[in-house]
Amino acid sequence: MSREVGNRLLSDDAVVSTVGDGVYQLDADGDFLSANDAMVEMSGYDRDELLGSPFSLLIDDEDTARLDAEIEALLSKGDDEIRTVVVSIHIADRESIPCELRFSVVRSEDGSVAETTGIVGVARDVSKNAELKAQHAELERLRRINAVIRSIDRAVVRAETADEIEQSVCDQLADAEPYLFALIVRFDPQFEELTPQTWAGEHEEYVEYLRETNVDVSEGPGAKAVKTGNIQAIQDIEGGEYDWSEPASKCGFESLAAVPLAHEETVYGVLAVYSDRPYAFDEPECELLSELAELVGYALFAVKTQQALVGERVIELEFRLADEEYVITALSAKEKCTVQLEDAVLHPDDSLLLYVSVQDCDPKRVVEFCREFDDVSHLRVLSTREDECSLEIRYGEPMVLRSLSHHGGVVKSAVAKEGVARVKIDLPETGDVRQIVDLLGEVFDTTELVSRRTVERPVETRAEFRDTLDEGLTDRQRTVLVAAYRSGYFDWPRESTGEELAESLDIAPPTLHKHLRLAEKKLLSTIFDADNRG
C-alpha cells in the first residue's frame, strides 16, 4: 500500500520495517511527508503536528546549515551515496538528544537526480551510545589515576626519608595526565606564610612567584584544607579572586586540588595538584586523591618515627615550658616540689597515662592536688616515702606527646620545678625544629628554646644488648628466665606451668616466681631505662 500526494512516497510497509529507529521522508522543501511511529515518538510532537512541518523544527540553525550543506553535496555529486551527520534533535517541551541522521536523495520518476523529489532517511538516537562512551572514558580516567596512586604506594614503601616520599609523590603525579604540576607546601601556625617544600612538573617559575611574592594564603584552598582536614578543589582558576590566580593561569593551570597530608591530628603539609583543564577534579577523583593523601600522611609519620628511634645522629632540643593548666608544672608551682615525668603511654580512650615521681612534698598533699586537678580522671599511688611518691595519672588532655611523635620527636626527660618544666626532646637529624617550636608554642603559655645541638647516638648491637642484660642478671635469674622462655612458659596458652618449671629446676615454686619476677624487671629496665644502658 502506498500514497501519492504530488510526490512519490515510500510504501507504508517499507517505513514500518525499520523498527526502533526513526524513519522519515521529506519533500523538496524539507517538510515532513512521512514518519514512522519511532520518528514521531522521538520528535515529541503528534503525528498531525509533525507532518507538513519543516525538519528544521527539530534542529537548531547550526545543525540546519550543516544538514543543508550535506544535501547540497549529495546533489552536486549526482549519485546514490548515503550521507551521515550527527545533530541534536530538540524534543518538544523537553531536552535535546543526540541523533545520527543517515539519508539519501529521492529521485524523480525518470531516475534523474536533478529532478529531486525529496529526502529519505533514518534517525537513530545515539544518546545511549554517547553515555556509554562517556562512562567508559570516565572509568578509564579513574583507572589511570588509580594506577598512578598504586605506583606511588610502591615508591612510598621503598622510601627511607620524608624528602624521598614527597619527591616521589610529586614526580609521579606531575607525569600523569591531565596533571601539569604537583607541589607540597607547609604553612606557619597563623597561616600567614606558605613555604614550598617539594615540587615537580612544568613551570617551576610558579614556585619562585610563591616564594618571592607576599601572597595572602590565609583563606586559600591550602589553608582551608589544613583547617577542615578535607580536600579543596578550585575548578576554574582563571575565574578565581586569589592573588595567585593570574600567575597560575599564565602557567596554563586551569584547576587545582589541595589535599592535606595528615596522620591523625598532625598535618605534615598540603599537596597541591594542578591540571591544564578546568573542572578536572570531580568527586571520584577527589576521593582517590584523598586516599593517596592518607597513605602519604601515614608514610611520613612512620618514617619520622623510625628516624627518631634508630637514627645515629639526633638533634637534642631543650625547652623551658610554663603553663598553669599543665598538671606537672601546676603541681610543682603549688606545692613547691620537684616533679619528674618518668614515662607516658597512650590510653585506649586517647587520654595519657603519666608515670611521675614527686620529691620534696608530703604525698598526701600531692594526691589531694592531683585528684582535684582538671582533666585528671584517674589517680593511683604506686609508692610513697616520707616526702616522695610515685603516681600513675590518667590525664584527659593528650598534650603534645602524640603530635611530637608524629614529627619524629621523642621526649627524653621532663622535670618541673617552681612552675617551670625543663624538657629535653630528641629529633631526627632531618627533623624540622621550627615545627616543634611552633607546636609547643601553640600548647603552652610560655615556650623558650634553651639549647639545640646535634649529638651522636651510639648504636647498640644485639650482642651488646645481651651483654648489658647479662651484667644485670644473677646466674640463677638468667637460668630461670631462659628455662621459662624455652619451655613455653610465656606462650598462650602456656606449654609449661610454674609448678612444672620449678620441678624441672628442682626449686620451690615461690622461689621460681621470685627469680623470674626479678629477671623480668631487669629485662624491661634494660629496654626502657636509658640510665641502665651502657
C-alpha positions in Angstrom: 0.0 0.0 0.0 1.3 3.5 -0.9 0.1 7.1 -1.2 0.7 9.8 -3.8 0.5 13.5 -2.8 2.3 15.2 -5.6 5.4 13.4 -4.6 6.4 9.7 -4.8 6.1 8.2 -1.3 7.6 5.1 0.1 5.3 2.3 0.9 4.0 2.2 4.5 5.4 -1.3 4.8 8.9 0.0 4.0 8.6 2.7 6.6 7.4 0.4 9.3 10.0 -2.2 8.5 12.9 -0.4 10.3 11.6 -0.8 13.8 13.3 1.0 16.6 14.8 3.8 14.5 13.0 6.9 13.3 12.3 6.7 9.5 11.2 9.8 7.6 10.7 11.3 4.2 11.0 15.0 3.4 9.7 16.8 0.3 11.8 19.0 -1.9 11.2 21.9 0.5 12.4 19.9 3.5 9.0 19.3 5.0 7.9 16.1 6.6 5.9 13.9 4.2 6.0 10.7 6.2 7.3 9.4 9.5 7.1 6.1 11.3 6.0 5.7 14.9 9.5 5.8 16.2 10.2 9.1 14.5 7.0 10.6 15.8 7.9 9.5 19.3 11.4 10.8 19.0 10.2 14.2 18.0 7.9 14.7 20.9 5.1 16.0 18.6 1.8 14.5 17.5 1.9 13.0 14.0 -0.5 15.6 12.7 1.8 18.4 14.1 4.9 16.8 12.6 3.7 16.0 9.1 3.9 19.1 6.9 6.3 20.8 9.3 9.9 21.5 8.2 12.7 19.3 9.5 14.3 22.4 11.0 11.6 22.3 13.6 13.7 19.7 15.3 17.2 21.1 15.0 18.8 24.4 15.6 20.2 26.8 12.9 23.7 25.5 13.0 22.6 21.9 12.5 20.2 23.0 9.8 23.1 24.7 7.9 25.2 21.5 8.3 22.4 19.3 7.0 21.7 21.6 4.0 25.4 21.5 3.2 25.4 17.7 3.2 22.3 17.6 0.9 23.9 20.1 -1.5 27.0 17.9 -1.6 24.8 14.9 -2.5 23.0 16.8 -5.2 26.3 18.1 -6.7 27.8 14.6 -6.9 24.7 13.1 -8.6 24.9 9.6 -7.2 23.1 7.4 -4.7 25.5 8.0 -1.8 24.2 7.8 1.7 25.3 10.7 3.9 25.6 10.6 7.8 25.5 13.6 10.1 25.1 13.8 13.9 22.7 16.5 15.1 20.8 17.4 18.3 17.1 16.7 18.0 15.2 19.2 20.1 12.3 17.2 21.6 9.1 19.2 22.0 9.0 20.7 25.5 12.0 18.6 26.6 15.7 18.5 26.4 17.6 17.6 23.2 19.1 14.2 22.3 22.0 13.4 20.0 20.9 11.7 16.8 22.7 10.2 13.9 20.9 11.0 10.6 21.5 8.7 7.6 19.8 10.0 4.4 19.8 9.9 0.7 18.1 11.8 -2.2 14.8 10.5 -3.6 15.0 10.6 -7.4 12.2 11.6 -9.8 10.2 9.0 -11.7 12.8 9.0 -14.6 15.7 8.4 -12.2 17.2 11.9 -12.6 18.9 13.3 -9.5 18.4 16.7 -11.0 14.7 16.3 -10.5 14.9 15.6 -6.8 11.6 14.9 -5.1 12.9 14.9 -1.5 15.0 13.1 1.1 14.5 9.8 2.8 16.4 9.0 5.9 16.8 7.2 9.2 17.3 8.9 12.6 19.0 6.9 15.3 19.1 8.0 19.0 22.8 7.7 19.9 22.5 9.2 23.4 22.9 5.8 25.0 26.0 5.2 22.9 27.3 8.6 24.0 26.6 7.8 27.6 28.4 4.5 27.3 31.4 6.2 25.7 31.4 8.9 28.5 31.2 6.2 31.2 34.0 4.3 29.5 36.1 7.4 29.3 35.4 8.2 33.0 36.3 4.7 34.1 39.5 4.8 32.0 40.4 8.1 33.6 39.8 6.8 37.1 41.7 3.6 36.2 44.7 5.7 35.1 44.6 7.8 38.2 44.3 4.7 40.4 47.3 3.1 38.6 49.3 6.2 39.4 48.3 6.0 43.1 49.3 2.3 43.2 52.7 3.2 41.7 53.1 5.9 44.4 52.2 3.3 47.0 55.1 1.1 45.9 57.5 4.1 45.8 56.5 5.3 49.2 57.0 1.9 50.8 60.6 1.9 49.4 61.4 5.5 50.5 63.6 5.9 53.6 63.2 9.6 54.2 60.4 12.2 54.2 62.1 14.0 51.3 62.1 10.9 49.2 58.4 10.3 49.9 57.4 13.8 49.0 59.5 13.9 45.8 58.2 10.6 44.6 54.6 11.7 45.1 55.2 15.0 43.2 57.2 13.3 40.3 54.6 10.7 39.6 51.6 13.0 39.8 53.2 15.6 37.5 53.8 12.9 34.9 50.2 11.7 35.0 47.6 13.1 32.6 45.8 15.5 33.0 48.1 17.0 35.6 50.8 19.5 34.9 52.3 20.3 38.2 52.4 18.9 41.8 53.6 20.9 44.8 53.9 20.2 48.5 53.8 23.3 50.8 53.7 24.0 54.5 52.1 26.8 56.5 53.1 28.6 59.7 50.6 28.2 62.6 49.0 31.6 61.8 48.6 30.8 58.1 50.5 33.9 57.2 53.3 32.3 55.3 53.4 29.5 52.8 56.7 27.6 52.2 57.1 25.4 49.1 58.9 22.2 50.0 58.8 19.8 47.1 57.5 20.1 43.5 57.7 18.5 40.0 56.3 19.3 36.6 56.3 22.2 34.2 56.5 25.9 35.1 58.8 26.0 38.1 58.7 29.7 37.9 55.4 29.4 39.7 57.3 28.3 42.8 59.6 31.3 42.6 56.5 33.5 42.4 55.1 31.9 45.6 58.5 32.4 47.3 59.1 35.9 46.3 55.7 37.4 46.4 53.8 38.3 49.6 50.7 36.2 48.7 47.7 36.2 51.1 47.3 32.5 51.7 45.1 32.7 54.9 41.9 31.9 53.1 43.2 30.0 50.1 42.5 26.3 49.3 45.7 25.1 51.0 44.9 26.8 54.3 41.2 25.6 54.1 42.5 22.1 53.5 44.5 22.2 56.7 41.7 23.8 58.8 39.0 21.5 57.6 41.0 18.4 57.1 39.3 17.9 53.7 40.4 18.3 50.1 39.6 21.6 48.5 39.1 21.9 44.7 39.3 25.1 42.6 37.7 24.1 39.3 38.3 27.4 37.5 41.5 29.2 38.5 41.1 31.9 35.9 37.8 32.9 37.4 39.1 33.0 40.9 39.8 36.0 43.0 43.0 34.8 44.7 46.3 36.7 44.5 47.9 33.8 42.7 45.1 33.2 40.2 46.6 35.2 37.4 50.2 33.8 37.7 48.7 30.3 37.8 46.6 30.9 34.7 49.7 32.2 32.9 51.4 28.8 33.6 48.5 27.0 32.0 46.9 25.9 35.2 43.1 25.7 34.8 42.1 23.9 38.0 43.7 22.5 41.2 43.1 20.3 44.2 44.7 20.9 47.6 44.6 18.0 50.0 46.1 17.8 53.5 48.9 15.3 54.2 48.0 14.2 57.7 48.0 11.4 60.1 45.5 11.6 62.9 45.6 15.2 64.0 49.1 16.0 62.7 49.4 17.8 59.4 52.7 17.4 57.5 51.8 19.7 54.7 49.5 20.2 51.8 49.7 18.5 48.4 48.5 20.8 45.5 47.9 19.2 42.1 47.3 21.4 39.1 45.6 20.4 35.8 45.6 22.0 32.4 41.8 21.7 32.1 39.0 23.3 34.1 36.7 21.1 36.3 39.3 18.4 36.3 38.6 17.3 39.9 35.2 15.7 40.2 34.1 13.7 43.3 35.6 10.3 42.4 38.9 11.9 41.5 39.0 13.9 44.8 38.2 10.6 46.7 41.2 8.9 45.1 43.5 11.9 45.9 42.2 11.9 49.5 43.0 8.2 49.7 46.5 8.9 48.4 47.0 11.7 50.9 46.1 9.4 53.8 48.7 6.9 52.6 51.4 9.6 52.3 50.5 11.1 55.7 50.9 7.7 57.4 54.2 7.1 55.5 55.6 10.4 56.7 54.6 9.6 60.2 56.2 6.1 60.0 59.5 7.3 58.5 59.8 10.2 61.0 59.1 7.8 63.9 61.6 5.3 62.6 64.3 8.0 62.2 63.7 9.1 65.7 64.2 5.6 67.1 67.1 4.4 65.0 69.0 7.4 63.7 72.7 7.6 64.7 72.6 11.4 64.9 69.8 13.4 66.6 69.0 17.0 67.3 68.8 17.4 71.0 66.4 20.3 72.0 65.9 21.7 75.5 62.9 23.8 76.3 61.7 25.8 79.2 57.9 25.5 79.4 55.4 27.1 81.8 51.6 26.6 81.9 49.3 26.7 84.9 46.9 24.3 83.2 49.5 21.6 82.8 49.4 19.1 85.7 53.1 18.7 86.2 54.1 22.4 86.1 51.0 23.3 88.2 51.8 20.8 90.9 55.4 21.9 91.1 54.3 25.6 91.5 51.6 25.0 94.0 53.4 22.5 96.3 57.0 23.8 95.8 58.1 20.4 94.8 60.1 18.6 92.0 58.0 16.6 89.6 59.7 14.3 87.1 58.0 12.6 84.2 59.2 9.0 84.1 57.1 7.8 81.2 53.8 8.2 79.3 51.7 5.8 77.3 48.6 6.4 75.3 45.4 5.0 76.9 42.8 3.3 74.7 40.4 6.2 75.3 43.0 8.6 73.8 44.0 10.0 77.2 47.5 9.6 78.6 48.8 7.5 81.4 51.6 9.6 83.0 54.1 7.9 85.3 55.6 10.6 87.6 57.8 10.8 90.6 57.4 13.7 93.1 60.1 14.8 95.6 60.1 17.3 98.5 56.4 17.2 99.3 54.0 15.3 101.5 52.5 12.6 99.4 49.0 13.3 100.9 49.1 16.9 99.6 50.3 15.6 96.2 47.4 13.2 95.9 44.9 15.8 97.1 46.1 18.3 94.5 46.0 15.8 91.6 42.6 14.4 92.5 41.1 18.0 92.2 43.0 18.9 89.1 41.0 19.3 85.9 41.4 16.6 83.2 42.8 14.1 85.8 40.3 11.2 85.5 42.3 8.5 87.4 45.0 8.5 90.0 46.8 5.6 91.6 49.6 5.8 94.1 52.4 3.4 93.2 54.7 4.1 96.1 55.3 6.6 99.0 58.0 7.6 101.4 58.2 10.5 103.8 58.4 13.3 101.2 58.4 11.3 98.0 55.9 9.4 96.0 55.3 7.7 92.6 52.0 8.2 90.8 50.0 6.9 87.8 47.9 9.7 86.4 45.4 9.4 83.6 45.3 12.8 82.0 42.4 13.7 79.7 44.5 16.1 77.5 47.0 14.1 75.4 49.1 17.3 75.4 51.7 17.3 72.7 53.3 13.9 73.1 51.3 12.4 70.2 52.0 15.3 67.9 55.7 15.3 68.9 55.9 11.6 67.9 54.2 12.3 64.6 57.0 14.8 63.8 59.7 12.3 65.0 60.2 13.9 68.4 60.9 11.8 71.5 60.7 13.3 75.0 63.9 12.1 76.8 63.2 13.9 80.1 60.9 16.4 81.7 61.5 17.9 85.2 59.3 20.6 86.7 60.3 23.0 89.5 58.5 26.1 90.7 56.1 26.0 87.8 58.7 25.7 85.0 59.4 22.4 83.2 62.7 21.7 81.5 62.0 19.3 78.7 64.6 17.6 76.5 63.4 16.3 73.1 65.4 14.2 70.6 64.5 15.0 67.0 65.9 13.1 63.9 68.7 14.9 62.2 66.4 15.6 59.2 63.6 16.9 61.5 62.1 20.4 61.3 63.0 22.2 64.5 60.6 25.1 63.7 57.7 22.7 63.6 58.5 21.5 67.1 58.9 25.1 68.4 55.6 26.1 66.8 53.8 23.0 68.1 54.9 23.7 71.7 54.1 27.4 71.4 50.5 26.6 70.5 50.1 24.5 73.6 52.0 26.2 76.4 51.6 29.7 77.7 55.4 30.2 77.8 57.8 28.4 75.5 61.5 29.0 75.3 64.1 27.0 73.3 67.1 27.0 75.6 69.5 24.9 73.6 69.9 23.0 70.4 72.7 20.6 69.5 73.4 17.7 67.2 74.7 14.6 69.1 75.9 11.2 68.2 73.7 8.4 69.4 75.7 5.2 69.9 74.2 2.2 68.1 73.9 -0.8 70.3 74.3 -4.2 68.7 72.3 -7.3 69.6 75.4 -8.8 71.3 76.0 -5.6 73.3 72.4 -5.5 74.4 72.7 -9.1 75.7 75.9 -8.3 77.5 74.2 -5.3 79.2 71.4 -7.6 80.3 73.7 -10.4 81.4 75.6 -8.0 83.6 72.4 -7.1 85.5 71.2 -10.7 86.0 72.4 -13.2 88.5 73.2 -16.7 87.3 70.1 -18.1 88.9 67.9 -15.4 87.4 69.3 -16.0 83.9 68.8 -19.7 84.2 65.2 -19.3 85.3 64.5 -16.8 82.5 66.0 -18.9 79.7 64.3 -22.1 81.0 60.9 -20.3 81.2 61.2 -19.0 77.7 62.4 -22.2 76.1 59.8 -24.4 77.8 56.9 -22.3 76.6 56.0 -20.7 79.9 55.4 -17.3 78.2 53.3 -18.8 75.4 49.5 -18.5 75.3 48.2 -21.0 76.2 51.2 -21.9 78.3 53.1 -25.1 77.3 54.6 -25.3 80.8 53.2 -24.3 84.2 55.1 -22.6 87.0 55.0 -25.8 89.0 56.3 -27.9 86.1 59.1 -25.4 85.6 60.0 -25.4 89.3 60.1 -29.2 89.3 62.5 -29.2 86.3 64.8 -26.8 88.0 64.4 -28.6 91.4 63.4 -25.4 93.3 60.2 -24.4 95.1 57.5 -22.6 93.1 57.7 -19.4 95.2 61.5 -19.3 94.7 61.0 -19.8 90.9 58.5 -16.9 90.7 60.8 -14.6 92.8 63.7 -15.2 90.5 61.5 -14.9 87.4 59.9 -11.7 88.5 63.3 -10.1 89.3 64.7 -11.2 85.9 61.7 -9.8 84.0 62.1 -6.5 85.8 65.8 -6.2 84.9 65.0 -7.1 81.3 62.3 -4.4 81.0 64.5 -1.9 82.8 67.3 -2.6 80.3 64.8 -1.8 77.5 63.0 1.2 78.9 65.5 3.0 81.2 68.3 4.8 79.4 70.4 5.0 82.6 70.7 1.2 82.6 72.0 1.1 79.0 75.8 1.2 78.6 
